[in-house]
Amino acid sequence: MVEGRLSLESEVQEIFQSIDEGRNFLLSGGAGSGKTYSLVSVIRQVLAENPTSKVACMTYTNSAVKEIEERVNHKNLNVSTIHDFLWDNIKHFQKELKETIISLANNEEISKISIDDINTIPYSFFDILPEGIQYKEFVRLREGIISHDELLIVANYLFEKYPKLSSIVKDKYKFIFIDEYQDTSKEVVDIFLTHFKKSERKNVMGFFGDAMQSIYETGIGNLDEYKGDEADTVNEIPKKQNRRNPQLVINLANKLRKDGIIQEPSNDPNAPNMLEGIVKQGNVLFLHSNDGSISNVERYLKENYDWDFDNSKETKELNLTHNLIAGKAGFRTLMDIYDKDHIISFRDRIKKFIKENSITNDFSENTFGEVIQILQAGKIDRELSAVSATNTMQAFIDINAELYEYSKSLNYSEFSKIYVDKDQLLDDKKKDEKDDNKKGSKRDNLIKHLFKIQTNISLYTNKRYNEFLRATDYRYKITSIANKRTLKENIDNLIHVGDKTIDEVIIDADEKGISLIDDKLIDFKEEKEYLYNRVKNVKFSEFQKLYEYLEGKTPFSTQHKTKGAEFDNVLVILDNGGWNNYNFGNLFLETGSSTVLDRTQKIFYVCCTRAKENLAVFYHNPEAQVIDKAKEWFGEMNVIDIS
Ligand SMILES: Nc1ncnc2c1ncn2[C@@H]1O[C@H](COP(=O)(O)OP(=O)(O)OP(=O)(O)O)[C@@H](O)[C@H]1O
C-alpha cells in the first residue's frame, strides 16, 4: 500500500481504492460522521502522493474552509466556491461565452436568460463590449454582465457544447472535490458527472455530503441517479459512525432521519464525543412556554444547566432567519434598510408596470415623482391602483414622509437602477479577510468599506500590528515614535465611536489614514445615493454589532448558516411565524404538505446535530399532540414547561 494510507480511516482507504481505479466517488454519512475531517485527510494524502497535480476543493461552509486552512497549506490546492471555480475556468473563452449567452437568450424555454422579448438577438450583439462578458454580484444581460444564477446555466451549456473545455479543466485539476454536494445545483453536478464524460482525459471527482442535510432549494439533494457499481458511475462509500454528538443526540437524530440510516458512536476512544473510552450521554431538552419569551429560555438554561450565552464559541441560539436575529443582535435599522424598504418596493411596482405594459416613454429626464404622476394621470379605480402604493407600501410611506419626498426628487433612471437586497448586507465570507473583495461576495461596496474599517480597527485592538500596517495607509506614515503616538491617539478616537454615524466614521477613518475613501465607495455614493443616504445616518456602533454577528462573535446564528459547524450547547428556536416553507407544528405531527415537511425535517435535523454536549429546543405554545410527540422523541422527563 502507498505510504501513509495505512494510518487513515477505513473509509478514506476505500476512497483511495476508488481513486486508484480512476472512479468518481461519494463519501456519504450522517451528521458528525466526520465527512469534513475525511475530506481534509483525502486532500492531504492526494497532495502527498501527487506532488505535481493540482487539486480543487469547493465548499460553501465557513467551518469547512477554516478546517481546510488549518490542516492543509499547499500551493497546489485551490479552495473556492463553485461559482468562483466555474468562472475562473470559463472566463477566458469570451467568444464562446458571448455565443452561449446569445443562444440561451434566443431560446424561449430558458426564461432566466432573456435580453429581448420580441426580437432575436444577433450573434454580433456583444461584439462592442470593451470588457467582454463579466461575472458580478448583479445581472445586466444587455451589458454582458451575468450573476450567480446565470453563471451556472451558462457554464452548463458551455461544458455541454465544448468538450474541449472539459479536457482543459480535467488536465488542470486531476482531483476535484465538492463538499456539501447535496446543496450543489443540478447544473453543476451535470457538468462534472455528465459533460465531463465527453472528454477522454482522466481525473477523479469526489463528492462529500449527506442527503438529509440538503437545505437549499436549488440543491440536487442526492446523487441517486449517478450512483452504481459500474466503472463509470459514482462509487458510494458510506460512513456510519458518529464522532460529534453525545448518545442522546444520536438517538434523537436517528429518529429524525427518514432514510433508515442509523448512526452509532464511533469506536475511536479519542473521538470528541468520548470520555474515558465511553460515549458521553449529553442532554436533550424540549422546552415550551405560553409567553414565548426567549430571554426566559436563556435564563432557564443558565440557571439549571450552566449555559453561558456570552461564550459565542461554545453556545449558539439558532433562529430560522436573520430577521429574527437582527433585533436581538442589535442591527435592526440596517436590516430594515436592506430588507424592508417599501419605497423601493413601490419603485419596483412602478418598474414592473412600465415593463409589463410596454410603456416606451423616455423617462430619462424625469424624477421618480414625475414618473408616478405621469403614470397615474387620468387613471381611475383598478388602473390607478396598479400604479399606486399598496397598503403596506403606503403605511411605510406615511411613517417615512421625508424619505419619500426625497425619493420622488431623484432622477428616475438612476433611482430605478439601485438594487437593494439583504444579501448585500449579510453575505458572509467564505475565506479570510484578504479575500473580502473576491467576486463571489454579494456584499455591496459600502458594506465592504465598512468591513474594511472595522477589520482594521480589530487588527489594531487585537495587537496584530503588522497586518494592520499592511492594510492601512500607516505603513507610509510611521517613521518616528511621535507618529506612533499620533496613530494610537487616532485609533483610540476611532475605536470609541460612541454615537458617531457611519458617515462620520467613514470620513474619520479616511482622514486618519485607517481606511481611505476609494473609487469604489465614491462610485457607490454617486450611483446609489438613495441607499447611501439611508445607511450613512445609522450609528457606526450598530454596524459593529452586525460585524460581530457575521464574524460569529455573538451567540446567534441562522439555522441554515450553522450547517457544518458544532458547538457544546445548542438552543434551537422553533418559530411558527407563518412561514411558507417551514412548519414546525407539522414537523412533530408529521402532517401537511410533503415538501414543507421534508424541508422542515431536514433543517431540524441539521440544527439538532450541531450539539456536542447539550441540545435544547424551544417551542412557543405547542398543541397537546406536539407535546406527545416531543415526549416520544426527547423522553418524557425532558419535555419541560418553563412558563
Ligand atoms: N478521524 C477522526 N479523528 C479525530 N477526530 C475526528 C475524526 N473524524 C471526525 N473527527 C471530529 O469529529 C467531529 C465531527 O466531524 P465532521 O465535522 O468532519 O463531521 P461531518 O460529517 O462533516 O458533520 P456534518 O455533516 O454534521 O457537518 C469534528 O469535531 C471532527 O474534528
The ligand as a Gaussian input file, in Angstrom:
#p B3LYP/6-31G(d) Opt

LIG

0 1
 N      -10.816000      10.544000      12.258000
 C      -11.037000      11.494000      13.159000
 N      -10.194000      11.689000      14.174000
 C      -10.416000      12.648000      15.090000
 N      -11.471000      13.471000      15.085000
 C      -12.358000      13.334000      14.101000
 C      -12.189000      12.342000      13.092000
 N      -13.232000      12.421000      12.264000
 C      -14.006000      13.425000      12.729000
 N      -13.476000      13.977000      13.822000
 C      -14.081000      15.076000      14.613000
 O      -15.474000      14.743000      14.789000
 C      -16.306000      15.904000      14.656000
 C      -17.293000      15.730000      13.522000
 O      -16.607000      15.633000      12.280000
 P      -17.002000      16.496000      10.981000
 O      -17.318000      17.896000      11.350000
 O      -15.964000      16.242000       9.955000
 O      -18.352000      15.735000      10.607000
 P      -19.293000      15.918000       9.332000
 O      -19.626000      14.541000       8.864000
 O      -18.668000      16.832000       8.356000
 O      -20.540000      16.500000      10.024000
 P      -21.779000      17.371000       9.442000
 O      -22.320000      16.640000       8.277000
 O      -22.716000      17.374000      10.586000
 O      -21.256000      18.714000       9.160000
 C      -15.336000      17.059000      14.454000
 O      -15.069000      17.618000      15.721000
 C      -14.091000      16.404000      13.889000
 O      -12.933000      17.161000      14.152000

